[in-house]
Amino acid sequence: MVSDSRKTASASQTLSRGIRVLEVLADAQETLSVDQVAEHLGVHRSIAYRLIRTLEDHGLVTRDPAGRIELGARLAALAAGIKHDLQAAALPELTAVANELGMTCFVAVRDREECVTLVSVEPRHAVASVAQRPGSRHPFTDGAPGRAILSQLPSEDWPDEVREVAARGYADSHGEVIENLSAVAVPLPLRGHQPAALAVVYLSSTKTPAELAERLKAAAKAVRDALGG
């Protein structure tokens, strides 16, 4: 007879693997076969197939006619509930900044040791723009958004390079997260929320990082005002 502790451990492992399937599909940015998912998880194909079927039953993944797997639309509905008030307040400002500057504009938030894109808007009429998918993540010690977030934490937690960010009120980076891409970010402190950042990412610009930061600061203030400070 299986003990309760062993049942709990088995259930936790299954849940962990199911979450890992979603992470693998999100990182892939393309459809994957069952065999590819199994390889990423390091499990037998039959285990991967059972996990996929369960996620498919809940609308979290879907399969195309060739049987390849991608994230399901149900995830979008779940994601819309994450910091819904912040997303709703930020969206008009992100749209305005993106179209004015011709750059992708986004809000990033802290998730443990990582910087995660919460919501983003690409410019409407830009010849070339950079995609910044919601859910994309990287260590928050890398890149402008992460340092803008770090600058809002107690000063004893700051790496040396964050002190300059705190003093001037914005962070900039080039090629730290993705080669050849630049970013500028400003802190977005919000009552009742973890530290966030408002940022743009771009290939090139005629404006200086300081000039971009001034526009972002105005947008950040508008977001804060919409949320009541």
PyMOL CGO cylinders between C-alpha atoms (Angstrom):
from pymol import cmd
from pymol.cgo import CYLINDER

trace = [
    CYLINDER, 0.00, 0.00, 0.00, 1.39, 3.43, -1.02, 0.3, 1, 1, 1, 1, 1, 1,
    CYLINDER, 1.39, 3.43, -1.02, 1.91, 5.81, 1.90, 0.3, 1, 1, 1, 1, 1, 1,
    CYLINDER, 1.91, 5.81, 1.90, 0.39, 9.29, 1.94, 0.3, 1, 1, 1, 1, 1, 1,
    CYLINDER, 0.39, 9.29, 1.94, 3.85, 10.87, 1.79, 0.3, 1, 1, 1, 1, 1, 1,
    CYLINDER, 3.85, 10.87, 1.79, 4.75, 8.91, -1.34, 0.3, 1, 1, 1, 1, 1, 1,
    CYLINDER, 4.75, 8.91, -1.34, 1.43, 9.86, -2.96, 0.3, 1, 1, 1, 1, 1, 1,
    CYLINDER, 1.43, 9.86, -2.96, 2.09, 13.52, -2.16, 0.3, 1, 1, 1, 1, 1, 1,
    CYLINDER, 2.09, 13.52, -2.16, 5.62, 13.32, -3.58, 0.3, 1, 1, 1, 1, 1, 1,
    CYLINDER, 5.62, 13.32, -3.58, 4.33, 11.69, -6.76, 0.3, 1, 1, 1, 1, 1, 1,
    CYLINDER, 4.33, 11.69, -6.76, 1.62, 14.31, -7.20, 0.3, 1, 1, 1, 1, 1, 1,
    CYLINDER, 1.62, 14.31, -7.20, 4.13, 17.12, -6.62, 0.3, 1, 1, 1, 1, 1, 1,
    CYLINDER, 4.13, 17.12, -6.62, 6.49, 15.65, -9.20, 0.3, 1, 1, 1, 1, 1, 1,
    CYLINDER, 6.49, 15.65, -9.20, 3.67, 15.40, -11.74, 0.3, 1, 1, 1, 1, 1, 1,
    CYLINDER, 3.67, 15.40, -11.74, 2.65, 19.01, -11.11, 0.3, 1, 1, 1, 1, 1, 1,
    CYLINDER, 2.65, 19.01, -11.11, 6.26, 20.15, -11.41, 0.3, 1, 1, 1, 1, 1, 1,
    CYLINDER, 6.26, 20.15, -11.41, 6.67, 18.31, -14.69, 0.3, 1, 1, 1, 1, 1, 1,
    CYLINDER, 6.67, 18.31, -14.69, 3.43, 19.78, -16.04, 0.3, 1, 1, 1, 1, 1, 1,
    CYLINDER, 3.43, 19.78, -16.04, 4.63, 23.29, -15.23, 0.3, 1, 1, 1, 1, 1, 1,
    CYLINDER, 4.63, 23.29, -15.23, 7.95, 22.48, -16.85, 0.3, 1, 1, 1, 1, 1, 1,
    CYLINDER, 7.95, 22.48, -16.85, 6.15, 21.47, -20.08, 0.3, 1, 1, 1, 1, 1, 1,
    CYLINDER, 6.15, 21.47, -20.08, 4.57, 24.95, -20.19, 0.3, 1, 1, 1, 1, 1, 1,
    CYLINDER, 4.57, 24.95, -20.19, 7.96, 26.59, -19.59, 0.3, 1, 1, 1, 1, 1, 1,
    CYLINDER, 7.96, 26.59, -19.59, 9.58, 24.51, -22.34, 0.3, 1, 1, 1, 1, 1, 1,
    CYLINDER, 9.58, 24.51, -22.34, 6.88, 25.46, -24.83, 0.3, 1, 1, 1, 1, 1, 1,
    CYLINDER, 6.88, 25.46, -24.83, 7.09, 29.14, -23.88, 0.3, 1, 1, 1, 1, 1, 1,
    CYLINDER, 7.09, 29.14, -23.88, 10.86, 29.20, -24.31, 0.3, 1, 1, 1, 1, 1, 1,
    CYLINDER, 10.86, 29.20, -24.31, 10.76, 27.30, -27.62, 0.3, 1, 1, 1, 1, 1, 1,
    CYLINDER, 10.76, 27.30, -27.62, 8.77, 29.95, -29.52, 0.3, 1, 1, 1, 1, 1, 1,
    CYLINDER, 8.77, 29.95, -29.52, 7.75, 27.21, -31.96, 0.3, 1, 1, 1, 1, 1, 1,
    CYLINDER, 7.75, 27.21, -31.96, 5.70, 24.03, -31.95, 0.3, 1, 1, 1, 1, 1, 1,
    CYLINDER, 5.70, 24.03, -31.95, 7.37, 20.94, -30.49, 0.3, 1, 1, 1, 1, 1, 1,
    CYLINDER, 7.37, 20.94, -30.49, 6.82, 17.23, -30.92, 0.3, 1, 1, 1, 1, 1, 1,
    CYLINDER, 6.82, 17.23, -30.92, 6.09, 14.91, -28.01, 0.3, 1, 1, 1, 1, 1, 1,
    CYLINDER, 6.09, 14.91, -28.01, 9.59, 13.48, -28.38, 0.3, 1, 1, 1, 1, 1, 1,
    CYLINDER, 9.59, 13.48, -28.38, 11.13, 16.96, -28.14, 0.3, 1, 1, 1, 1, 1, 1,
    CYLINDER, 11.13, 16.96, -28.14, 9.15, 17.75, -25.00, 0.3, 1, 1, 1, 1, 1, 1,
    CYLINDER, 9.15, 17.75, -25.00, 10.22, 14.42, -23.48, 0.3, 1, 1, 1, 1, 1, 1,
    CYLINDER, 10.22, 14.42, -23.48, 13.85, 15.19, -24.30, 0.3, 1, 1, 1, 1, 1, 1,
    CYLINDER, 13.85, 15.19, -24.30, 13.66, 18.62, -22.64, 0.3, 1, 1, 1, 1, 1, 1,
    CYLINDER, 13.66, 18.62, -22.64, 12.12, 17.08, -19.52, 0.3, 1, 1, 1, 1, 1, 1,
    CYLINDER, 12.12, 17.08, -19.52, 14.43, 14.07, -19.47, 0.3, 1, 1, 1, 1, 1, 1,
    CYLINDER, 14.43, 14.07, -19.47, 11.51, 11.63, -19.24, 0.3, 1, 1, 1, 1, 1, 1,
    CYLINDER, 11.51, 11.63, -19.24, 10.14, 8.76, -21.30, 0.3, 1, 1, 1, 1, 1, 1,
    CYLINDER, 10.14, 8.76, -21.30, 7.89, 9.68, -24.22, 0.3, 1, 1, 1, 1, 1, 1,
    CYLINDER, 7.89, 9.68, -24.22, 4.87, 8.03, -22.55, 0.3, 1, 1, 1, 1, 1, 1,
    CYLINDER, 4.87, 8.03, -22.55, 5.21, 10.28, -19.48, 0.3, 1, 1, 1, 1, 1, 1,
    CYLINDER, 5.21, 10.28, -19.48, 5.48, 13.38, -21.65, 0.3, 1, 1, 1, 1, 1, 1,
    CYLINDER, 5.48, 13.38, -21.65, 2.43, 12.29, -23.61, 0.3, 1, 1, 1, 1, 1, 1,
    CYLINDER, 2.43, 12.29, -23.61, 0.31, 11.88, -20.45, 0.3, 1, 1, 1, 1, 1, 1,
    CYLINDER, 0.31, 11.88, -20.45, 1.37, 15.31, -19.21, 0.3, 1, 1, 1, 1, 1, 1,
    CYLINDER, 1.37, 15.31, -19.21, 0.50, 16.89, -22.54, 0.3, 1, 1, 1, 1, 1, 1,
    CYLINDER, 0.50, 16.89, -22.54, -2.91, 15.19, -22.67, 0.3, 1, 1, 1, 1, 1, 1,
    CYLINDER, -2.91, 15.19, -22.67, -3.77, 16.52, -19.20, 0.3, 1, 1, 1, 1, 1, 1,
    CYLINDER, -3.77, 16.52, -19.20, -2.68, 20.05, -20.10, 0.3, 1, 1, 1, 1, 1, 1,
    CYLINDER, -2.68, 20.05, -20.10, -4.61, 19.76, -23.36, 0.3, 1, 1, 1, 1, 1, 1,
    CYLINDER, -4.61, 19.76, -23.36, -7.77, 18.78, -21.47, 0.3, 1, 1, 1, 1, 1, 1,
    CYLINDER, -7.77, 18.78, -21.47, -7.49, 22.07, -19.56, 0.3, 1, 1, 1, 1, 1, 1,
    CYLINDER, -7.49, 22.07, -19.56, -6.84, 24.15, -22.68, 0.3, 1, 1, 1, 1, 1, 1,
    CYLINDER, -6.84, 24.15, -22.68, -3.30, 25.03, -21.59, 0.3, 1, 1, 1, 1, 1, 1,
    CYLINDER, -3.30, 25.03, -21.59, -1.69, 23.40, -24.63, 0.3, 1, 1, 1, 1, 1, 1,
    CYLINDER, -1.69, 23.40, -24.63, -2.99, 22.49, -28.05, 0.3, 1, 1, 1, 1, 1, 1,
    CYLINDER, -2.99, 22.49, -28.05, -1.83, 20.26, -30.91, 0.3, 1, 1, 1, 1, 1, 1,
    CYLINDER, -1.83, 20.26, -30.91, -1.85, 21.08, -34.61, 0.3, 1, 1, 1, 1, 1, 1,
    CYLINDER, -1.85, 21.08, -34.61, -2.93, 18.55, -37.31, 0.3, 1, 1, 1, 1, 1, 1,
    CYLINDER, -2.93, 18.55, -37.31, 0.62, 17.18, -37.40, 0.3, 1, 1, 1, 1, 1, 1,
    CYLINDER, 0.62, 17.18, -37.40, 0.47, 16.50, -33.65, 0.3, 1, 1, 1, 1, 1, 1,
    CYLINDER, 0.47, 16.50, -33.65, 2.97, 19.21, -32.70, 0.3, 1, 1, 1, 1, 1, 1,
    CYLINDER, 2.97, 19.21, -32.70, 2.32, 21.04, -29.44, 0.3, 1, 1, 1, 1, 1, 1,
    CYLINDER, 2.32, 21.04, -29.44, 2.08, 24.73, -28.58, 0.3, 1, 1, 1, 1, 1, 1,
    CYLINDER, 2.08, 24.73, -28.58, 0.69, 26.80, -25.73, 0.3, 1, 1, 1, 1, 1, 1,
    CYLINDER, 0.69, 26.80, -25.73, -3.11, 27.04, -25.63, 0.3, 1, 1, 1, 1, 1, 1,
    CYLINDER, -3.11, 27.04, -25.63, -5.33, 30.09, -25.62, 0.3, 1, 1, 1, 1, 1, 1,
    CYLINDER, -5.33, 30.09, -25.62, -6.47, 29.35, -22.07, 0.3, 1, 1, 1, 1, 1, 1,
    CYLINDER, -6.47, 29.35, -22.07, -3.10, 30.56, -20.84, 0.3, 1, 1, 1, 1, 1, 1,
    CYLINDER, -3.10, 30.56, -20.84, -3.83, 34.03, -22.20, 0.3, 1, 1, 1, 1, 1, 1,
    CYLINDER, -3.83, 34.03, -22.20, -6.98, 34.19, -20.10, 0.3, 1, 1, 1, 1, 1, 1,
    CYLINDER, -6.98, 34.19, -20.10, -5.03, 33.15, -17.01, 0.3, 1, 1, 1, 1, 1, 1,
    CYLINDER, -5.03, 33.15, -17.01, -2.23, 35.62, -17.73, 0.3, 1, 1, 1, 1, 1, 1,
    CYLINDER, -2.23, 35.62, -17.73, -4.73, 38.47, -18.08, 0.3, 1, 1, 1, 1, 1, 1,
    CYLINDER, -4.73, 38.47, -18.08, -5.55, 38.07, -14.40, 0.3, 1, 1, 1, 1, 1, 1,
    CYLINDER, -5.55, 38.07, -14.40, -1.93, 38.66, -13.32, 0.3, 1, 1, 1, 1, 1, 1,
    CYLINDER, -1.93, 38.66, -13.32, -1.61, 42.18, -11.88, 0.3, 1, 1, 1, 1, 1, 1,
    CYLINDER, -1.61, 42.18, -11.88, -4.70, 43.08, -13.89, 0.3, 1, 1, 1, 1, 1, 1,
    CYLINDER, -4.70, 43.08, -13.89, -4.88, 46.61, -12.53, 0.3, 1, 1, 1, 1, 1, 1,
    CYLINDER, -4.88, 46.61, -12.53, -1.25, 47.32, -13.44, 0.3, 1, 1, 1, 1, 1, 1,
    CYLINDER, -1.25, 47.32, -13.44, -1.69, 45.91, -16.94, 0.3, 1, 1, 1, 1, 1, 1,
    CYLINDER, -1.69, 45.91, -16.94, -4.85, 47.98, -17.51, 0.3, 1, 1, 1, 1, 1, 1,
    CYLINDER, -4.85, 47.98, -17.51, -3.23, 51.19, -16.26, 0.3, 1, 1, 1, 1, 1, 1,
    CYLINDER, -3.23, 51.19, -16.26, 0.00, 50.64, -18.20, 0.3, 1, 1, 1, 1, 1, 1,
    CYLINDER, 0.00, 50.64, -18.20, -1.43, 49.66, -21.57, 0.3, 1, 1, 1, 1, 1, 1,
    CYLINDER, -1.43, 49.66, -21.57, -2.45, 53.17, -22.77, 0.3, 1, 1, 1, 1, 1, 1,
    CYLINDER, -2.45, 53.17, -22.77, 0.93, 54.60, -21.77, 0.3, 1, 1, 1, 1, 1, 1,
    CYLINDER, 0.93, 54.60, -21.77, 2.86, 51.74, -23.37, 0.3, 1, 1, 1, 1, 1, 1,
    CYLINDER, 2.86, 51.74, -23.37, 0.91, 52.24, -26.58, 0.3, 1, 1, 1, 1, 1, 1,
    CYLINDER, 0.91, 52.24, -26.58, 1.58, 55.98, -26.61, 0.3, 1, 1, 1, 1, 1, 1,
    CYLINDER, 1.58, 55.98, -26.61, 5.31, 55.59, -25.95, 0.3, 1, 1, 1, 1, 1, 1,
    CYLINDER, 5.31, 55.59, -25.95, 5.72, 52.76, -28.47, 0.3, 1, 1, 1, 1, 1, 1,
    CYLINDER, 5.72, 52.76, -28.47, 4.07, 54.70, -31.27, 0.3, 1, 1, 1, 1, 1, 1,
    CYLINDER, 4.07, 54.70, -31.27, 5.79, 57.99, -30.42, 0.3, 1, 1, 1, 1, 1, 1,
    CYLINDER, 5.79, 57.99, -30.42, 9.30, 56.55, -30.20, 0.3, 1, 1, 1, 1, 1, 1,
    CYLINDER, 9.30, 56.55, -30.20, 8.90, 53.70, -32.71, 0.3, 1, 1, 1, 1, 1, 1,
    CYLINDER, 8.90, 53.70, -32.71, 10.13, 51.22, -30.09, 0.3, 1, 1, 1, 1, 1, 1,
    CYLINDER, 10.13, 51.22, -30.09, 8.67, 48.31, -28.19, 0.3, 1, 1, 1, 1, 1, 1,
    CYLINDER, 8.67, 48.31, -28.19, 7.62, 49.50, -24.75, 0.3, 1, 1, 1, 1, 1, 1,
    CYLINDER, 7.62, 49.50, -24.75, 6.98, 47.18, -21.81, 0.3, 1, 1, 1, 1, 1, 1,
    CYLINDER, 6.98, 47.18, -21.81, 6.54, 46.75, -18.08, 0.3, 1, 1, 1, 1, 1, 1,
    CYLINDER, 6.54, 46.75, -18.08, 8.86, 44.35, -16.29, 0.3, 1, 1, 1, 1, 1, 1,
    CYLINDER, 8.86, 44.35, -16.29, 8.34, 42.98, -12.80, 0.3, 1, 1, 1, 1, 1, 1,
    CYLINDER, 8.34, 42.98, -12.80, 10.46, 41.05, -10.33, 0.3, 1, 1, 1, 1, 1, 1,
    CYLINDER, 10.46, 41.05, -10.33, 9.93, 37.33, -9.91, 0.3, 1, 1, 1, 1, 1, 1,
    CYLINDER, 9.93, 37.33, -9.91, 12.38, 36.09, -7.29, 0.3, 1, 1, 1, 1, 1, 1,
    CYLINDER, 12.38, 36.09, -7.29, 15.80, 36.41, -8.95, 0.3, 1, 1, 1, 1, 1, 1,
    CYLINDER, 15.80, 36.41, -8.95, 14.47, 37.20, -12.40, 0.3, 1, 1, 1, 1, 1, 1,
    CYLINDER, 14.47, 37.20, -12.40, 13.09, 40.12, -14.36, 0.3, 1, 1, 1, 1, 1, 1,
    CYLINDER, 13.09, 40.12, -14.36, 9.88, 39.14, -16.19, 0.3, 1, 1, 1, 1, 1, 1,
    CYLINDER, 9.88, 39.14, -16.19, 8.01, 41.04, -18.91, 0.3, 1, 1, 1, 1, 1, 1,
    CYLINDER, 8.01, 41.04, -18.91, 4.43, 41.55, -17.76, 0.3, 1, 1, 1, 1, 1, 1,
    CYLINDER, 4.43, 41.55, -17.76, 2.90, 43.39, -20.73, 0.3, 1, 1, 1, 1, 1, 1,
    CYLINDER, 2.90, 43.39, -20.73, 4.37, 44.91, -23.90, 0.3, 1, 1, 1, 1, 1, 1,
    CYLINDER, 4.37, 44.91, -23.90, 3.32, 46.95, -26.94, 0.3, 1, 1, 1, 1, 1, 1,
    CYLINDER, 3.32, 46.95, -26.94, 5.09, 47.11, -30.30, 0.3, 1, 1, 1, 1, 1, 1,
    CYLINDER, 5.09, 47.11, -30.30, 4.95, 50.32, -32.38, 0.3, 1, 1, 1, 1, 1, 1,
    CYLINDER, 4.95, 50.32, -32.38, 2.18, 50.40, -34.95, 0.3, 1, 1, 1, 1, 1, 1,
    CYLINDER, 2.18, 50.40, -34.95, 4.00, 51.83, -37.96, 0.3, 1, 1, 1, 1, 1, 1,
    CYLINDER, 4.00, 51.83, -37.96, 7.67, 51.08, -37.33, 0.3, 1, 1, 1, 1, 1, 1,
    CYLINDER, 7.67, 51.08, -37.33, 9.62, 49.57, -40.24, 0.3, 1, 1, 1, 1, 1, 1,
    CYLINDER, 9.62, 49.57, -40.24, 11.40, 47.24, -37.84, 0.3, 1, 1, 1, 1, 1, 1,
    CYLINDER, 11.40, 47.24, -37.84, 10.70, 46.67, -34.17, 0.3, 1, 1, 1, 1, 1, 1,
    CYLINDER, 10.70, 46.67, -34.17, 11.81, 44.27, -31.48, 0.3, 1, 1, 1, 1, 1, 1,
    CYLINDER, 11.81, 44.27, -31.48, 9.40, 41.71, -30.07, 0.3, 1, 1, 1, 1, 1, 1,
    CYLINDER, 9.40, 41.71, -30.07, 9.35, 41.52, -26.27, 0.3, 1, 1, 1, 1, 1, 1,
    CYLINDER, 9.35, 41.52, -26.27, 7.00, 38.70, -25.39, 0.3, 1, 1, 1, 1, 1, 1,
    CYLINDER, 7.00, 38.70, -25.39, 5.08, 38.81, -22.09, 0.3, 1, 1, 1, 1, 1, 1,
    CYLINDER, 5.08, 38.81, -22.09, 6.54, 36.10, -19.90, 0.3, 1, 1, 1, 1, 1, 1,
    CYLINDER, 6.54, 36.10, -19.90, 10.08, 36.45, -21.22, 0.3, 1, 1, 1, 1, 1, 1,
    CYLINDER, 10.08, 36.45, -21.22, 12.57, 36.47, -18.37, 0.3, 1, 1, 1, 1, 1, 1,
    CYLINDER, 12.57, 36.47, -18.37, 16.23, 36.88, -17.53, 0.3, 1, 1, 1, 1, 1, 1,
    CYLINDER, 16.23, 36.88, -17.53, 18.31, 37.43, -14.35, 0.3, 1, 1, 1, 1, 1, 1,
    CYLINDER, 18.31, 37.43, -14.35, 17.44, 40.86, -12.97, 0.3, 1, 1, 1, 1, 1, 1,
    CYLINDER, 17.44, 40.86, -12.97, 21.13, 41.67, -12.55, 0.3, 1, 1, 1, 1, 1, 1,
    CYLINDER, 21.13, 41.67, -12.55, 21.32, 41.82, -16.37, 0.3, 1, 1, 1, 1, 1, 1,
    CYLINDER, 21.32, 41.82, -16.37, 19.88, 44.56, -18.56, 0.3, 1, 1, 1, 1, 1, 1,
    CYLINDER, 19.88, 44.56, -18.56, 18.32, 47.96, -17.90, 0.3, 1, 1, 1, 1, 1, 1,
    CYLINDER, 18.32, 47.96, -17.90, 14.89, 46.81, -16.59, 0.3, 1, 1, 1, 1, 1, 1,
    CYLINDER, 14.89, 46.81, -16.59, 16.46, 44.58, -13.96, 0.3, 1, 1, 1, 1, 1, 1,
    CYLINDER, 16.46, 44.58, -13.96, 18.72, 47.35, -12.67, 0.3, 1, 1, 1, 1, 1, 1,
    CYLINDER, 18.72, 47.35, -12.67, 15.79, 49.79, -12.59, 0.3, 1, 1, 1, 1, 1, 1,
    CYLINDER, 15.79, 49.79, -12.59, 13.96, 47.26, -10.42, 0.3, 1, 1, 1, 1, 1, 1,
    CYLINDER, 13.96, 47.26, -10.42, 17.00, 46.68, -8.20, 0.3, 1, 1, 1, 1, 1, 1,
    CYLINDER, 17.00, 46.68, -8.20, 17.36, 50.42, -7.60, 0.3, 1, 1, 1, 1, 1, 1,
    CYLINDER, 17.36, 50.42, -7.60, 14.06, 50.35, -5.69, 0.3, 1, 1, 1, 1, 1, 1,
    CYLINDER, 14.06, 50.35, -5.69, 15.29, 47.78, -3.15, 0.3, 1, 1, 1, 1, 1, 1,
    CYLINDER, 15.29, 47.78, -3.15, 17.07, 48.71, 0.10, 0.3, 1, 1, 1, 1, 1, 1,
    CYLINDER, 17.07, 48.71, 0.10, 20.48, 50.17, -0.72, 0.3, 1, 1, 1, 1, 1, 1,
    CYLINDER, 20.48, 50.17, -0.72, 22.40, 47.42, 1.03, 0.3, 1, 1, 1, 1, 1, 1,
    CYLINDER, 22.40, 47.42, 1.03, 21.08, 45.03, -1.63, 0.3, 1, 1, 1, 1, 1, 1,
    CYLINDER, 21.08, 45.03, -1.63, 22.48, 47.06, -4.55, 0.3, 1, 1, 1, 1, 1, 1,
    CYLINDER, 22.48, 47.06, -4.55, 25.37, 45.89, -6.71, 0.3, 1, 1, 1, 1, 1, 1,
    CYLINDER, 25.37, 45.89, -6.71, 27.78, 48.77, -7.41, 0.3, 1, 1, 1, 1, 1, 1,
    CYLINDER, 27.78, 48.77, -7.41, 26.41, 49.51, -10.90, 0.3, 1, 1, 1, 1, 1, 1,
    CYLINDER, 26.41, 49.51, -10.90, 22.91, 50.05, -9.48, 0.3, 1, 1, 1, 1, 1, 1,
    CYLINDER, 22.91, 50.05, -9.48, 24.01, 53.05, -7.38, 0.3, 1, 1, 1, 1, 1, 1,
    CYLINDER, 24.01, 53.05, -7.38, 24.43, 55.14, -10.53, 0.3, 1, 1, 1, 1, 1, 1,
    CYLINDER, 24.43, 55.14, -10.53, 20.96, 54.05, -11.71, 0.3, 1, 1, 1, 1, 1, 1,
    CYLINDER, 20.96, 54.05, -11.71, 19.43, 55.22, -8.42, 0.3, 1, 1, 1, 1, 1, 1,
    CYLINDER, 19.43, 55.22, -8.42, 21.24, 58.56, -8.64, 0.3, 1, 1, 1, 1, 1, 1,
    CYLINDER, 21.24, 58.56, -8.64, 20.24, 59.45, -12.21, 0.3, 1, 1, 1, 1, 1, 1,
    CYLINDER, 20.24, 59.45, -12.21, 16.80, 57.79, -12.19, 0.3, 1, 1, 1, 1, 1, 1,
    CYLINDER, 16.80, 57.79, -12.19, 17.18, 55.45, -15.16, 0.3, 1, 1, 1, 1, 1, 1,
    CYLINDER, 17.18, 55.45, -15.16, 19.17, 52.49, -16.44, 0.3, 1, 1, 1, 1, 1, 1,
    CYLINDER, 19.17, 52.49, -16.44, 20.47, 51.72, -19.92, 0.3, 1, 1, 1, 1, 1, 1,
    CYLINDER, 20.47, 51.72, -19.92, 22.10, 48.68, -21.43, 0.3, 1, 1, 1, 1, 1, 1,
    CYLINDER, 22.10, 48.68, -21.43, 23.35, 47.36, -24.74, 0.3, 1, 1, 1, 1, 1, 1,
    CYLINDER, 23.35, 47.36, -24.74, 23.73, 43.74, -25.74, 0.3, 1, 1, 1, 1, 1, 1,
    CYLINDER, 23.73, 43.74, -25.74, 23.42, 42.38, -22.21, 0.3, 1, 1, 1, 1, 1, 1,
    CYLINDER, 23.42, 42.38, -22.21, 20.30, 40.27, -22.63, 0.3, 1, 1, 1, 1, 1, 1,
    CYLINDER, 20.30, 40.27, -22.63, 20.14, 39.95, -26.43, 0.3, 1, 1, 1, 1, 1, 1,
    CYLINDER, 20.14, 39.95, -26.43, 23.09, 40.80, -28.68, 0.3, 1, 1, 1, 1, 1, 1,
    CYLINDER, 23.09, 40.80, -28.68, 22.85, 44.15, -30.51, 0.3, 1, 1, 1, 1, 1, 1,
    CYLINDER, 22.85, 44.15, -30.51, 19.71, 45.28, -28.67, 0.3, 1, 1, 1, 1, 1, 1,
    CYLINDER, 19.71, 45.28, -28.67, 19.62, 48.32, -26.42, 0.3, 1, 1, 1, 1, 1, 1,
    CYLINDER, 19.62, 48.32, -26.42, 17.23, 49.12, -23.61, 0.3, 1, 1, 1, 1, 1, 1,
    CYLINDER, 17.23, 49.12, -23.61, 16.39, 52.04, -21.36, 0.3, 1, 1, 1, 1, 1, 1,
    CYLINDER, 16.39, 52.04, -21.36, 14.28, 51.59, -18.23, 0.3, 1, 1, 1, 1, 1, 1,
    CYLINDER, 14.28, 51.59, -18.23, 13.00, 53.72, -15.37, 0.3, 1, 1, 1, 1, 1, 1,
    CYLINDER, 13.00, 53.72, -15.37, 11.79, 52.59, -11.95, 0.3, 1, 1, 1, 1, 1, 1,
    CYLINDER, 11.79, 52.59, -11.95, 8.04, 52.06, -11.57, 0.3, 1, 1, 1, 1, 1, 1,
    CYLINDER, 8.04, 52.06, -11.57, 7.37, 52.03, -7.82, 0.3, 1, 1, 1, 1, 1, 1,
    CYLINDER, 7.37, 52.03, -7.82, 3.75, 51.19, -7.09, 0.3, 1, 1, 1, 1, 1, 1,
    CYLINDER, 3.75, 51.19, -7.09, 1.89, 50.96, -3.81, 0.3, 1, 1, 1, 1, 1, 1,
    CYLINDER, 1.89, 50.96, -3.81, 0.84, 47.38, -3.13, 0.3, 1, 1, 1, 1, 1, 1,
    CYLINDER, 0.84, 47.38, -3.13, 3.05, 45.91, -5.85, 0.3, 1, 1, 1, 1, 1, 1,
    CYLINDER, 3.05, 45.91, -5.85, 6.55, 44.47, -6.08, 0.3, 1, 1, 1, 1, 1, 1,
    CYLINDER, 6.55, 44.47, -6.08, 9.09, 46.84, -7.68, 0.3, 1, 1, 1, 1, 1, 1,
    CYLINDER, 9.09, 46.84, -7.68, 8.57, 47.18, -11.44, 0.3, 1, 1, 1, 1, 1, 1,
    CYLINDER, 8.57, 47.18, -11.44, 10.18, 48.99, -14.36, 0.3, 1, 1, 1, 1, 1, 1,
    CYLINDER, 10.18, 48.99, -14.36, 8.90, 50.71, -17.48, 0.3, 1, 1, 1, 1, 1, 1,
    CYLINDER, 8.90, 50.71, -17.48, 11.24, 50.23, -20.44, 0.3, 1, 1, 1, 1, 1, 1,
    CYLINDER, 11.24, 50.23, -20.44, 11.85, 50.40, -24.17, 0.3, 1, 1, 1, 1, 1, 1,
    CYLINDER, 11.85, 50.40, -24.17, 13.96, 48.00, -26.25, 0.3, 1, 1, 1, 1, 1, 1,
    CYLINDER, 13.96, 48.00, -26.25, 15.32, 48.91, -29.66, 0.3, 1, 1, 1, 1, 1, 1,
    CYLINDER, 15.32, 48.91, -29.66, 17.97, 48.36, -32.33, 0.3, 1, 1, 1, 1, 1, 1,
    CYLINDER, 17.97, 48.36, -32.33, 18.99, 51.99, -32.79, 0.3, 1, 1, 1, 1, 1, 1,
    CYLINDER, 18.99, 51.99, -32.79, 17.78, 55.50, -31.99, 0.3, 1, 1, 1, 1, 1, 1,
    CYLINDER, 17.78, 55.50, -31.99, 18.61, 59.11, -32.74, 0.3, 1, 1, 1, 1, 1, 1,
    CYLINDER, 18.61, 59.11, -32.74, 17.68, 59.96, -29.15, 0.3, 1, 1, 1, 1, 1, 1,
    CYLINDER, 17.68, 59.96, -29.15, 20.08, 59.57, -26.24, 0.3, 1, 1, 1, 1, 1, 1,
    CYLINDER, 20.08, 59.57, -26.24, 19.28, 57.19, -23.36, 0.3, 1, 1, 1, 1, 1, 1,
    CYLINDER, 19.28, 57.19, -23.36, 18.68, 60.26, -21.16, 0.3, 1, 1, 1, 1, 1, 1,
    CYLINDER, 18.68, 60.26, -21.16, 16.11, 61.62, -23.62, 0.3, 1, 1, 1, 1, 1, 1,
    CYLINDER, 16.11, 61.62, -23.62, 14.33, 58.28, -23.82, 0.3, 1, 1, 1, 1, 1, 1,
    CYLINDER, 14.33, 58.28, -23.82, 14.37, 58.10, -20.03, 0.3, 1, 1, 1, 1, 1, 1,
    CYLINDER, 14.37, 58.10, -20.03, 12.58, 61.44, -19.73, 0.3, 1, 1, 1, 1, 1, 1,
    CYLINDER, 12.58, 61.44, -19.73, 9.72, 60.15, -21.87, 0.3, 1, 1, 1, 1, 1, 1,
    CYLINDER, 9.72, 60.15, -21.87, 9.56, 56.95, -19.85, 0.3, 1, 1, 1, 1, 1, 1,
    CYLINDER, 9.56, 56.95, -19.85, 9.50, 58.89, -16.57, 0.3, 1, 1, 1, 1, 1, 1,
    CYLINDER, 9.50, 58.89, -16.57, 6.45, 60.81, -17.76, 0.3, 1, 1, 1, 1, 1, 1,
    CYLINDER, 6.45, 60.81, -17.76, 4.75, 57.55, -18.71, 0.3, 1, 1, 1, 1, 1, 1,
    CYLINDER, 4.75, 57.55, -18.71, 5.66, 55.97, -15.37, 0.3, 1, 1, 1, 1, 1, 1,
    CYLINDER, 5.66, 55.97, -15.37, 4.11, 58.93, -13.53, 0.3, 1, 1, 1, 1, 1, 1,
    CYLINDER, 4.11, 58.93, -13.53, 0.92, 58.56, -15.56, 0.3, 1, 1, 1, 1, 1, 1,
    CYLINDER, 0.92, 58.56, -15.56, 0.72, 54.86, -14.67, 0.3, 1, 1, 1, 1, 1, 1,
    CYLINDER, 0.72, 54.86, -14.67, 1.23, 55.63, -10.98, 0.3, 1, 1, 1, 1, 1, 1,
    CYLINDER, 1.23, 55.63, -10.98, -1.41, 58.36, -11.06, 0.3, 1, 1, 1, 1, 1, 1,
    CYLINDER, -1.41, 58.36, -11.06, -3.89, 55.98, -12.74, 0.3, 1, 1, 1, 1, 1, 1,
    CYLINDER, -3.89, 55.98, -12.74, -3.34, 53.52, -9.89, 0.3, 1, 1, 1, 1, 1, 1,
    CYLINDER, -3.34, 53.52, -9.89, -3.68, 56.14, -7.19, 0.3, 1, 1, 1, 1, 1, 1,
    CYLINDER, -3.68, 56.14, -7.19, 0.01, 56.77, -6.56, 0.3, 1, 1, 1, 1, 1, 1,
]
cmd.load_cgo(trace, "trace")
